[in-house]
Amino acid sequence: MLTGGATGIAFLIHYATEWNFGLIIFLINVPFFGLAWQRMGKDFTLETVAAVALLSIFVNVLPALVGFLKLSTPFAAVMGGLLMGTGMLMLFRHRSSLGDLNVLVLYLQERSGWRAGRIQMALDCGILLASFASVDWKLVALSKLGAAFF
């Protein structure tokens, strides 16, 4: 499944190059850590770095530890969206995030007055549109279904 933000960009890079997905996620987020430090402060940034590091590790480790004999793709899209939304809510409530484009759009809103939600939506839509170049359209559509539950 695909998503927007830095994770969506990491998916596209991974699909195109087969580089390590977890490492790509972490490296894409590095520039945003500096922006988060400037905009959100030290505590937020350190917790965000920890959250991104854990995500980077878990996306590589979990497939070796968890397997499914049968998993419906539409079910996985919906449940994945629900779990991502729940996880993000927990991070936000504890003054943390998964960094990436969220920090950038908040910064752009502060500097230029552009609405963060519109910028985020435009960037995420661009990432999903770019995914058509390397991913079957059915998976892109299911990813959009999952995003509806996010």
Phi and psi in radians as a Rosetta constraint file:
Dihedral C 1 N 2 CA 2 C 2 CIRCULARHARMONIC -1.877 0.35
Dihedral N 2 CA 2 C 2 N 3 CIRCULARHARMONIC 2.807 0.35
Dihedral C 2 N 3 CA 3 C 3 CIRCULARHARMONIC -2.557 0.35
Dihedral N 3 CA 3 C 3 N 4 CIRCULARHARMONIC 3.079 0.35
Dihedral C 3 N 4 CA 4 C 4 CIRCULARHARMONIC -1.596 0.35
Dihedral N 4 CA 4 C 4 N 5 CIRCULARHARMONIC -2.866 0.35
Dihedral C 4 N 5 CA 5 C 5 CIRCULARHARMONIC 1.163 0.35
Dihedral N 5 CA 5 C 5 N 6 CIRCULARHARMONIC -2.863 0.35
Dihedral C 5 N 6 CA 6 C 6 CIRCULARHARMONIC -1.112 0.35
Dihedral N 6 CA 6 C 6 N 7 CIRCULARHARMONIC -0.568 0.35
Dihedral C 6 N 7 CA 7 C 7 CIRCULARHARMONIC -1.150 0.35
Dihedral N 7 CA 7 C 7 N 8 CIRCULARHARMONIC -0.702 0.35
Dihedral C 7 N 8 CA 8 C 8 CIRCULARHARMONIC -1.108 0.35
Dihedral N 8 CA 8 C 8 N 9 CIRCULARHARMONIC -0.733 0.35
Dihedral C 8 N 9 CA 9 C 9 CIRCULARHARMONIC -1.107 0.35
Dihedral N 9 CA 9 C 9 N 10 CIRCULARHARMONIC -0.715 0.35
Dihedral C 9 N 10 CA 10 C 10 CIRCULARHARMONIC -1.080 0.35
Dihedral N 10 CA 10 C 10 N 11 CIRCULARHARMONIC -0.705 0.35
Dihedral C 10 N 11 CA 11 C 11 CIRCULARHARMONIC -1.016 0.35
Dihedral N 11 CA 11 C 11 N 12 CIRCULARHARMONIC -0.830 0.35
Dihedral C 11 N 12 CA 12 C 12 CIRCULARHARMONIC -1.079 0.35
Dihedral N 12 CA 12 C 12 N 13 CIRCULARHARMONIC -0.766 0.35
Dihedral C 12 N 13 CA 13 C 13 CIRCULARHARMONIC -1.118 0.35
Dihedral N 13 CA 13 C 13 N 14 CIRCULARHARMONIC -0.763 0.35
Dihedral C 13 N 14 CA 14 C 14 CIRCULARHARMONIC -1.061 0.35
Dihedral N 14 CA 14 C 14 N 15 CIRCULARHARMONIC -0.823 0.35
Dihedral C 14 N 15 CA 15 C 15 CIRCULARHARMONIC -1.097 0.35
Dihedral N 15 CA 15 C 15 N 16 CIRCULARHARMONIC -0.632 0.35
Dihedral C 15 N 16 CA 16 C 16 CIRCULARHARMONIC -1.363 0.35
Dihedral N 16 CA 16 C 16 N 17 CIRCULARHARMONIC -0.534 0.35
Dihedral C 16 N 17 CA 17 C 17 CIRCULARHARMONIC -2.061 0.35
Dihedral N 17 CA 17 C 17 N 18 CIRCULARHARMONIC -0.345 0.35
Dihedral C 17 N 18 CA 18 C 18 CIRCULARHARMONIC 1.131 0.35
Dihedral N 18 CA 18 C 18 N 19 CIRCULARHARMONIC 0.366 0.35
Dihedral C 18 N 19 CA 19 C 19 CIRCULARHARMONIC -1.191 0.35
Dihedral N 19 CA 19 C 19 N 20 CIRCULARHARMONIC 2.870 0.35
Dihedral C 19 N 20 CA 20 C 20 CIRCULARHARMONIC -1.094 0.35
Dihedral N 20 CA 20 C 20 N 21 CIRCULARHARMONIC 2.069 0.35
Dihedral C 20 N 21 CA 21 C 21 CIRCULARHARMONIC -1.075 0.35
Dihedral N 21 CA 21 C 21 N 22 CIRCULARHARMONIC -0.817 0.35
Dihedral C 21 N 22 CA 22 C 22 CIRCULARHARMONIC -1.063 0.35
Dihedral N 22 CA 22 C 22 N 23 CIRCULARHARMONIC -0.725 0.35
Dihedral C 22 N 23 CA 23 C 23 CIRCULARHARMONIC -1.149 0.35
Dihedral N 23 CA 23 C 23 N 24 CIRCULARHARMONIC -0.702 0.35
Dihedral C 23 N 24 CA 24 C 24 CIRCULARHARMONIC -1.071 0.35
Dihedral N 24 CA 24 C 24 N 25 CIRCULARHARMONIC -0.780 0.35
Dihedral C 24 N 25 CA 25 C 25 CIRCULARHARMONIC -0.987 0.35
Dihedral N 25 CA 25 C 25 N 26 CIRCULARHARMONIC -0.824 0.35
Dihedral C 25 N 26 CA 26 C 26 CIRCULARHARMONIC -1.124 0.35
Dihedral N 26 CA 26 C 26 N 27 CIRCULARHARMONIC -0.813 0.35
Dihedral C 26 N 27 CA 27 C 27 CIRCULARHARMONIC -1.128 0.35
Dihedral N 27 CA 27 C 27 N 28 CIRCULARHARMONIC -0.650 0.35
Dihedral C 27 N 28 CA 28 C 28 CIRCULARHARMONIC -1.108 0.35
Dihedral N 28 CA 28 C 28 N 29 CIRCULARHARMONIC -0.584 0.35
Dihedral C 28 N 29 CA 29 C 29 CIRCULARHARMONIC -1.373 0.35
Dihedral N 29 CA 29 C 29 N 30 CIRCULARHARMONIC -0.328 0.35
Dihedral C 29 N 30 CA 30 C 30 CIRCULARHARMONIC -0.923 0.35
Dihedral N 30 CA 30 C 30 N 31 CIRCULARHARMONIC -0.839 0.35
Dihedral C 30 N 31 CA 31 C 31 CIRCULARHARMONIC -1.087 0.35
Dihedral N 31 CA 31 C 31 N 32 CIRCULARHARMONIC -0.516 0.35
Dihedral C 31 N 32 CA 32 C 32 CIRCULARHARMONIC -1.304 0.35
Dihedral N 32 CA 32 C 32 N 33 CIRCULARHARMONIC -0.375 0.35
Dihedral C 32 N 33 CA 33 C 33 CIRCULARHARMONIC -1.109 0.35
Dihedral N 33 CA 33 C 33 N 34 CIRCULARHARMONIC -0.724 0.35
Dihedral C 33 N 34 CA 34 C 34 CIRCULARHARMONIC -1.114 0.35
Dihedral N 34 CA 34 C 34 N 35 CIRCULARHARMONIC -0.732 0.35
Dihedral C 34 N 35 CA 35 C 35 CIRCULARHARMONIC -1.138 0.35
Dihedral N 35 CA 35 C 35 N 36 CIRCULARHARMONIC -0.694 0.35
Dihedral C 35 N 36 CA 36 C 36 CIRCULARHARMONIC -1.113 0.35
Dihedral N 36 CA 36 C 36 N 37 CIRCULARHARMONIC -0.706 0.35
Dihedral C 36 N 37 CA 37 C 37 CIRCULARHARMONIC -1.034 0.35
Dihedral N 37 CA 37 C 37 N 38 CIRCULARHARMONIC -0.778 0.35
Dihedral C 37 N 38 CA 38 C 38 CIRCULARHARMONIC -1.198 0.35
Dihedral N 38 CA 38 C 38 N 39 CIRCULARHARMONIC -0.748 0.35
Dihedral C 38 N 39 CA 39 C 39 CIRCULARHARMONIC -1.563 0.35
Dihedral N 39 CA 39 C 39 N 40 CIRCULARHARMONIC -0.688 0.35
Dihedral C 39 N 40 CA 40 C 40 CIRCULARHARMONIC -1.892 0.35
Dihedral N 40 CA 40 C 40 N 41 CIRCULARHARMONIC -0.265 0.35
Dihedral C 40 N 41 CA 41 C 41 CIRCULARHARMONIC 1.741 0.35
Dihedral N 41 CA 41 C 41 N 42 CIRCULARHARMONIC 2.986 0.35
Dihedral C 41 N 42 CA 42 C 42 CIRCULARHARMONIC -1.113 0.35
Dihedral N 42 CA 42 C 42 N 43 CIRCULARHARMONIC -0.883 0.35
Dihedral C 42 N 43 CA 43 C 43 CIRCULARHARMONIC -1.071 0.35
Dihedral N 43 CA 43 C 43 N 44 CIRCULARHARMONIC -0.822 0.35
Dihedral C 43 N 44 CA 44 C 44 CIRCULARHARMONIC -1.011 0.35
Dihedral N 44 CA 44 C 44 N 45 CIRCULARHARMONIC -0.791 0.35
Dihedral C 44 N 45 CA 45 C 45 CIRCULARHARMONIC -1.144 0.35
Dihedral N 45 CA 45 C 45 N 46 CIRCULARHARMONIC -0.780 0.35
Dihedral C 45 N 46 CA 46 C 46 CIRCULARHARMONIC -1.110 0.35
Dihedral N 46 CA 46 C 46 N 47 CIRCULARHARMONIC -0.705 0.35
Dihedral C 46 N 47 CA 47 C 47 CIRCULARHARMONIC -1.190 0.35
Dihedral N 47 CA 47 C 47 N 48 CIRCULARHARMONIC -0.623 0.35
Dihedral C 47 N 48 CA 48 C 48 CIRCULARHARMONIC -1.161 0.35
Dihedral N 48 CA 48 C 48 N 49 CIRCULARHARMONIC -0.748 0.35
Dihedral C 48 N 49 CA 49 C 49 CIRCULARHARMONIC -1.035 0.35
Dihedral N 49 CA 49 C 49 N 50 CIRCULARHARMONIC -0.755 0.35
Dihedral C 49 N 50 CA 50 C 50 CIRCULARHARMONIC -1.100 0.35
Dihedral N 50 CA 50 C 50 N 51 CIRCULARHARMONIC -0.750 0.35
Dihedral C 50 N 51 CA 51 C 51 CIRCULARHARMONIC -1.123 0.35
Dihedral N 51 CA 51 C 51 N 52 CIRCULARHARMONIC -0.743 0.35
Dihedral C 51 N 52 CA 52 C 52 CIRCULARHARMONIC -1.171 0.35
Dihedral N 52 CA 52 C 52 N 53 CIRCULARHARMONIC -0.714 0.35
Dihedral C 52 N 53 CA 53 C 53 CIRCULARHARMONIC -1.079 0.35
Dihedral N 53 CA 53 C 53 N 54 CIRCULARHARMONIC -0.769 0.35
Dihedral C 53 N 54 CA 54 C 54 CIRCULARHARMONIC -1.113 0.35
Dihedral N 54 CA 54 C 54 N 55 CIRCULARHARMONIC -0.733 0.35
Dihedral C 54 N 55 CA 55 C 55 CIRCULARHARMONIC -1.047 0.35
Dihedral N 55 CA 55 C 55 N 56 CIRCULARHARMONIC -0.778 0.35
Dihedral C 55 N 56 CA 56 C 56 CIRCULARHARMONIC -1.067 0.35
Dihedral N 56 CA 56 C 56 N 57 CIRCULARHARMONIC -0.656 0.35
Dihedral C 56 N 57 CA 57 C 57 CIRCULARHARMONIC -1.280 0.35
Dihedral N 57 CA 57 C 57 N 58 CIRCULARHARMONIC -0.837 0.35
Dihedral C 57 N 58 CA 58 C 58 CIRCULARHARMONIC -1.119 0.35
Dihedral N 58 CA 58 C 58 N 59 CIRCULARHARMONIC -0.616 0.35
Dihedral C 58 N 59 CA 59 C 59 CIRCULARHARMONIC -1.161 0.35
Dihedral N 59 CA 59 C 59 N 60 CIRCULARHARMONIC -0.377 0.35
Dihedral C 59 N 60 CA 60 C 60 CIRCULARHARMONIC -1.589 0.35
Dihedral N 60 CA 60 C 60 N 61 CIRCULARHARMONIC -0.592 0.35
Dihedral C 60 N 61 CA 61 C 61 CIRCULARHARMONIC -1.494 0.35
Dihedral N 61 CA 61 C 61 N 62 CIRCULARHARMONIC -0.733 0.35
Dihedral C 61 N 62 CA 62 C 62 CIRCULARHARMONIC -1.007 0.35
Dihedral N 62 CA 62 C 62 N 63 CIRCULARHARMONIC -0.711 0.35
Dihedral C 62 N 63 CA 63 C 63 CIRCULARHARMONIC -1.042 0.35
Dihedral N 63 CA 63 C 63 N 64 CIRCULARHARMONIC -0.458 0.35
Dihedral C 63 N 64 CA 64 C 64 CIRCULARHARMONIC -1.385 0.35
Dihedral N 64 CA 64 C 64 N 65 CIRCULARHARMONIC -0.349 0.35
Dihedral C 64 N 65 CA 65 C 65 CIRCULARHARMONIC -1.784 0.35
Dihedral N 65 CA 65 C 65 N 66 CIRCULARHARMONIC -0.435 0.35
Dihedral C 65 N 66 CA 66 C 66 CIRCULARHARMONIC -2.201 0.35
Dihedral N 66 CA 66 C 66 N 67 CIRCULARHARMONIC 2.317 0.35
Dihedral C 66 N 67 CA 67 C 67 CIRCULARHARMONIC -2.416 0.35
Dihedral N 67 CA 67 C 67 N 68 CIRCULARHARMONIC 2.733 0.35
Dihedral C 67 N 68 CA 68 C 68 CIRCULARHARMONIC -2.216 0.35
Dihedral N 68 CA 68 C 68 N 69 CIRCULARHARMONIC 2.287 0.35
Dihedral C 68 N 69 CA 69 C 69 CIRCULARHARMONIC -1.264 0.35
Dihedral N 69 CA 69 C 69 N 70 CIRCULARHARMONIC -0.632 0.35
Dihedral C 69 N 70 CA 70 C 70 CIRCULARHARMONIC -2.535 0.35
Dihedral N 70 CA 70 C 70 N 71 CIRCULARHARMONIC 2.316 0.35
Dihedral C 70 N 71 CA 71 C 71 CIRCULARHARMONIC -2.566 0.35
Dihedral N 71 CA 71 C 71 N 72 CIRCULARHARMONIC 2.024 0.35
Dihedral C 71 N 72 CA 72 C 72 CIRCULARHARMONIC -1.222 0.35
Dihedral N 72 CA 72 C 72 N 73 CIRCULARHARMONIC 2.242 0.35
Dihedral C 72 N 73 CA 73 C 73 CIRCULARHARMONIC -1.090 0.35
Dihedral N 73 CA 73 C 73 N 74 CIRCULARHARMONIC -0.784 0.35
Dihedral C 73 N 74 CA 74 C 74 CIRCULARHARMONIC -1.068 0.35
Dihedral N 74 CA 74 C 74 N 75 CIRCULARHARMONIC -0.683 0.35
Dihedral C 74 N 75 CA 75 C 75 CIRCULARHARMONIC -1.083 0.35
Dihedral N 75 CA 75 C 75 N 76 CIRCULARHARMONIC -0.779 0.35
Dihedral C 75 N 76 CA 76 C 76 CIRCULARHARMONIC -1.082 0.35
Dihedral N 76 CA 76 C 76 N 77 CIRCULARHARMONIC -0.655 0.35
Dihedral C 76 N 77 CA 77 C 77 CIRCULARHARMONIC -1.136 0.35
Dihedral N 77 CA 77 C 77 N 78 CIRCULARHARMONIC -0.811 0.35
Dihedral C 77 N 78 CA 78 C 78 CIRCULARHARMONIC -1.175 0.35
Dihedral N 78 CA 78 C 78 N 79 CIRCULARHARMONIC -0.854 0.35
Dihedral C 78 N 79 CA 79 C 79 CIRCULARHARMONIC -1.154 0.35
Dihedral N 79 CA 79 C 79 N 80 CIRCULARHARMONIC -0.660 0.35
Dihedral C 79 N 80 CA 80 C 80 CIRCULARHARMONIC -1.065 0.35
Dihedral N 80 CA 80 C 80 N 81 CIRCULARHARMONIC -0.752 0.35
Dihedral C 80 N 81 CA 81 C 81 CIRCULARHARMONIC -1.078 0.35
Dihedral N 81 CA 81 C 81 N 82 CIRCULARHARMONIC -0.759 0.35
Dihedral C 81 N 82 CA 82 C 82 CIRCULARHARMONIC -1.113 0.35
Dihedral N 82 CA 82 C 82 N 83 CIRCULARHARMONIC -0.758 0.35
Dihedral C 82 N 83 CA 83 C 83 CIRCULARHARMONIC -1.176 0.35
Dihedral N 83 CA 83 C 83 N 84 CIRCULARHARMONIC -0.678 0.35
Dihedral C 83 N 84 CA 84 C 84 CIRCULARHARMONIC -1.116 0.35
Dihedral N 84 CA 84 C 84 N 85 CIRCULARHARMONIC -0.764 0.35
Dihedral C 84 N 85 CA 85 C 85 CIRCULARHARMONIC -1.073 0.35
Dihedral N 85 CA 85 C 85 N 86 CIRCULARHARMONIC -0.744 0.35
Dihedral C 85 N 86 CA 86 C 86 CIRCULARHARMONIC -1.115 0.35
Dihedral N 86 CA 86 C 86 N 87 CIRCULARHARMONIC -0.771 0.35
Dihedral C 86 N 87 CA 87 C 87 CIRCULARHARMONIC -1.102 0.35
Dihedral N 87 CA 87 C 87 N 88 CIRCULARHARMONIC -0.733 0.35
Dihedral C 87 N 88 CA 88 C 88 CIRCULARHARMONIC -1.140 0.35
Dihedral N 88 CA 88 C 88 N 89 CIRCULARHARMONIC -0.689 0.35
Dihedral C 88 N 89 CA 89 C 89 CIRCULARHARMONIC -1.053 0.35
Dihedral N 89 CA 89 C 89 N 90 CIRCULARHARMONIC -0.759 0.35
Dihedral C 89 N 90 CA 90 C 90 CIRCULARHARMONIC -1.083 0.35
Dihedral N 90 CA 90 C 90 N 91 CIRCULARHARMONIC -0.760 0.35
Dihedral C 90 N 91 CA 91 C 91 CIRCULARHARMONIC -1.079 0.35
Dihedral N 91 CA 91 C 91 N 92 CIRCULARHARMONIC -0.828 0.35
Dihedral C 91 N 92 CA 92 C 92 CIRCULARHARMONIC -1.091 0.35
Dihedral N 92 CA 92 C 92 N 93 CIRCULARHARMONIC -0.686 0.35
Dihedral C 92 N 93 CA 93 C 93 CIRCULARHARMONIC -1.164 0.35
Dihedral N 93 CA 93 C 93 N 94 CIRCULARHARMONIC -0.421 0.35
Dihedral C 93 N 94 CA 94 C 94 CIRCULARHARMONIC -1.806 0.35
Dihedral N 94 CA 94 C 94 N 95 CIRCULARHARMONIC 0.441 0.35
Dihedral C 94 N 95 CA 95 C 95 CIRCULARHARMONIC 0.905 0.35
Dihedral N 95 CA 95 C 95 N 96 CIRCULARHARMONIC 0.979 0.35
Dihedral C 95 N 96 CA 96 C 96 CIRCULARHARMONIC -2.592 0.35
Dihedral N 96 CA 96 C 96 N 97 CIRCULARHARMONIC 3.063 0.35
Dihedral C 96 N 97 CA 97 C 97 CIRCULARHARMONIC -2.799 0.35
Dihedral N 97 CA 97 C 97 N 98 CIRCULARHARMONIC -3.075 0.35
Dihedral C 97 N 98 CA 98 C 98 CIRCULARHARMONIC -1.734 0.35
Dihedral N 98 CA 98 C 98 N 99 CIRCULARHARMONIC 0.372 0.35
Dihedral C 98 N 99 CA 99 C 99 CIRCULARHARMONIC 1.143 0.35
Dihedral N 99 CA 99 C 99 N 100 CIRCULARHARMONIC -2.215 0.35
Dihedral C 99 N 100 CA 100 C 100 CIRCULARHARMONIC 0.841 0.35
Dihedral N 100 CA 100 C 100 N 101 CIRCULARHARMONIC -2.396 0.35
Dihedral C 100 N 101 CA 101 C 101 CIRCULARHARMONIC -1.155 0.35
Dihedral N 101 CA 101 C 101 N 102 CIRCULARHARMONIC -0.364 0.35
Dihedral C 101 N 102 CA 102 C 102 CIRCULARHARMONIC -1.027 0.35
Dihedral N 102 CA 102 C 102 N 103 CIRCULARHARMONIC -0.752 0.35
Dihedral C 102 N 103 CA 103 C 103 CIRCULARHARMONIC -1.164 0.35
Dihedral N 103 CA 103 C 103 N 104 CIRCULARHARMONIC -0.720 0.35
Dihedral C 103 N 104 CA 104 C 104 CIRCULARHARMONIC -1.094 0.35
Dihedral N 104 CA 104 C 104 N 105 CIRCULARHARMONIC -0.810 0.35
Dihedral C 104 N 105 CA 105 C 105 CIRCULARHARMONIC -1.177 0.35
Dihedral N 105 CA 105 C 105 N 106 CIRCULARHARMONIC -0.613 0.35
Dihedral C 105 N 106 CA 106 C 106 CIRCULARHARMONIC -1.135 0.35
Dihedral N 106 CA 106 C 106 N 107 CIRCULARHARMONIC -0.688 0.35
Dihedral C 106 N 107 CA 107 C 107 CIRCULARHARMONIC -1.106 0.35
Dihedral N 107 CA 107 C 107 N 108 CIRCULARHARMONIC -0.797 0.35
Dihedral C 107 N 108 CA 108 C 108 CIRCULARHARMONIC -1.121 0.35
Dihedral N 108 CA 108 C 108 N 109 CIRCULARHARMONIC -0.633 0.35
Dihedral C 108 N 109 CA 109 C 109 CIRCULARHARMONIC -1.103 0.35
Dihedral N 109 CA 109 C 109 N 110 CIRCULARHARMONIC -0.757 0.35
Dihedral C 109 N 110 CA 110 C 110 CIRCULARHARMONIC -1.156 0.35
Dihedral N 110 CA 110 C 110 N 111 CIRCULARHARMONIC -0.720 0.35
Dihedral C 110 N 111 CA 111 C 111 CIRCULARHARMONIC -1.397 0.35
Dihedral N 111 CA 111 C 111 N 112 CIRCULARHARMONIC -0.666 0.35
Dihedral C 111 N 112 CA 112 C 112 CIRCULARHARMONIC -1.997 0.35
Dihedral N 112 CA 112 C 112 N 113 CIRCULARHARMONIC -0.213 0.35
Dihedral C 112 N 113 CA 113 C 113 CIRCULARHARMONIC 1.477 0.35
Dihedral N 113 CA 113 C 113 N 114 CIRCULARHARMONIC -0.002 0.35
Dihedral C 113 N 114 CA 114 C 114 CIRCULARHARMONIC -1.158 0.35
Dihedral N 114 CA 114 C 114 N 115 CIRCULARHARMONIC 2.545 0.35
Dihedral C 114 N 115 CA 115 C 115 CIRCULARHARMONIC -1.304 0.35
Dihedral N 115 CA 115 C 115 N 116 CIRCULARHARMONIC 2.195 0.35
Dihedral C 115 N 116 CA 116 C 116 CIRCULARHARMONIC -1.031 0.35
Dihedral N 116 CA 116 C 116 N 117 CIRCULARHARMONIC -0.736 0.35
Dihedral C 116 N 117 CA 117 C 117 CIRCULARHARMONIC -1.061 0.35
Dihedral N 117 CA 117 C 117 N 118 CIRCULARHARMONIC -0.716 0.35
Dihedral C 117 N 118 CA 118 C 118 CIRCULARHARMONIC -1.203 0.35
Dihedral N 118 CA 118 C 118 N 119 CIRCULARHARMONIC -0.724 0.35
Dihedral C 118 N 119 CA 119 C 119 CIRCULARHARMONIC -1.105 0.35
Dihedral N 119 CA 119 C 119 N 120 CIRCULARHARMONIC -0.809 0.35
Dihedral C 119 N 120 CA 120 C 120 CIRCULARHARMONIC -1.047 0.35
Dihedral N 120 CA 120 C 120 N 121 CIRCULARHARMONIC -0.792 0.35
Dihedral C 120 N 121 CA 121 C 121 CIRCULARHARMONIC -1.088 0.35
Dihedral N 121 CA 121 C 121 N 122 CIRCULARHARMONIC -0.751 0.35
Dihedral C 121 N 122 CA 122 C 122 CIRCULARHARMONIC -1.105 0.35
Dihedral N 122 CA 122 C 122 N 123 CIRCULARHARMONIC -0.765 0.35
Dihedral C 122 N 123 CA 123 C 123 CIRCULARHARMONIC -1.137 0.35
Dihedral N 123 CA 123 C 123 N 124 CIRCULARHARMONIC -0.779 0.35
Dihedral C 123 N 124 CA 124 C 124 CIRCULARHARMONIC -1.126 0.35
Dihedral N 124 CA 124 C 124 N 125 CIRCULARHARMONIC -0.709 0.35
Dihedral C 124 N 125 CA 125 C 125 CIRCULARHARMONIC -1.112 0.35
Dihedral N 125 CA 125 C 125 N 126 CIRCULARHARMONIC -0.691 0.35
Dihedral C 125 N 126 CA 126 C 126 CIRCULARHARMONIC -1.076 0.35
Dihedral N 126 CA 126 C 126 N 127 CIRCULARHARMONIC -0.706 0.35
Dihedral C 126 N 127 CA 127 C 127 CIRCULARHARMONIC -1.148 0.35
Dihedral N 127 CA 127 C 127 N 128 CIRCULARHARMONIC -0.787 0.35
Dihedral C 127 N 128 CA 128 C 128 CIRCULARHARMONIC -1.132 0.35
Dihedral N 128 CA 128 C 128 N 129 CIRCULARHARMONIC -0.673 0.35
Dihedral C 128 N 129 CA 129 C 129 CIRCULARHARMONIC -1.117 0.35
Dihedral N 129 CA 129 C 129 N 130 CIRCULARHARMONIC -0.701 0.35
Dihedral C 129 N 130 CA 130 C 130 CIRCULARHARMONIC -1.117 0.35
Dihedral N 130 CA 130 C 130 N 131 CIRCULARHARMONIC -0.468 0.35
Dihedral C 130 N 131 CA 131 C 131 CIRCULARHARMONIC -1.193 0.35
Dihedral N 131 CA 131 C 131 N 132 CIRCULARHARMONIC -0.363 0.35
Dihedral C 131 N 132 CA 132 C 132 CIRCULARHARMONIC -1.052 0.35
Dihedral N 132 CA 132 C 132 N 133 CIRCULARHARMONIC -0.411 0.35
Dihedral C 132 N 133 CA 133 C 133 CIRCULARHARMONIC -1.198 0.35
Dihedral N 133 CA 133 C 133 N 134 CIRCULARHARMONIC -0.444 0.35
Dihedral C 133 N 134 CA 134 C 134 CIRCULARHARMONIC -2.300 0.35
Dihedral N 134 CA 134 C 134 N 135 CIRCULARHARMONIC -0.020 0.35
Dihedral C 134 N 135 CA 135 C 135 CIRCULARHARMONIC -2.264 0.35
Dihedral N 135 CA 135 C 135 N 136 CIRCULARHARMONIC 2.462 0.35
Dihedral C 135 N 136 CA 136 C 136 CIRCULARHARMONIC -1.002 0.35
Dihedral N 136 CA 136 C 136 N 137 CIRCULARHARMONIC 2.391 0.35
Dihedral C 136 N 137 CA 137 C 137 CIRCULARHARMONIC -1.017 0.35
Dihedral N 137 CA 137 C 137 N 138 CIRCULARHARMONIC -0.522 0.35
Dihedral C 137 N 138 CA 138 C 138 CIRCULARHARMONIC -1.138 0.35
Dihedral N 138 CA 138 C 138 N 139 CIRCULARHARMONIC -0.683 0.35
Dihedral C 138 N 139 CA 139 C 139 CIRCULARHARMONIC -1.216 0.35
Dihedral N 139 CA 139 C 139 N 140 CIRCULARHARMONIC -0.600 0.35
Dihedral C 139 N 140 CA 140 C 140 CIRCULARHARMONIC -1.123 0.35
Dihedral N 140 CA 140 C 140 N 141 CIRCULARHARMONIC -0.738 0.35
Dihedral C 140 N 141 CA 141 C 141 CIRCULARHARMONIC -1.117 0.35
Dihedral N 141 CA 141 C 141 N 142 CIRCULARHARMONIC -0.742 0.35
Dihedral C 141 N 142 CA 142 C 142 CIRCULARHARMONIC -1.152 0.35
Dihedral N 142 CA 142 C 142 N 143 CIRCULARHARMONIC -0.593 0.35
Dihedral C 142 N 143 CA 143 C 143 CIRCULARHARMONIC -1.110 0.35
Dihedral N 143 CA 143 C 143 N 144 CIRCULARHARMONIC -0.693 0.35
Dihedral C 143 N 144 CA 144 C 144 CIRCULARHARMONIC -1.121 0.35
Dihedral N 144 CA 144 C 144 N 145 CIRCULARHARMONIC -0.653 0.35
Dihedral C 144 N 145 CA 145 C 145 CIRCULARHARMONIC -1.063 0.35
Dihedral N 145 CA 145 C 145 N 146 CIRCULARHARMONIC -0.803 0.35
Dihedral C 145 N 146 CA 146 C 146 CIRCULARHARMONIC -1.064 0.35
Dihedral N 146 CA 146 C 146 N 147 CIRCULARHARMONIC -0.663 0.35
Dihedral C 146 N 147 CA 147 C 147 CIRCULARHARMONIC -1.141 0.35
Dihedral N 147 CA 147 C 147 N 148 CIRCULARHARMONIC -0.510 0.35
Dihedral C 147 N 148 CA 148 C 148 CIRCULARHARMONIC -1.135 0.35
Dihedral N 148 CA 148 C 148 N 149 CIRCULARHARMONIC -0.484 0.35
Dihedral C 148 N 149 CA 149 C 149 CIRCULARHARMONIC -1.617 0.35
Dihedral N 149 CA 149 C 149 N 150 CIRCULARHARMONIC -0.101 0.35
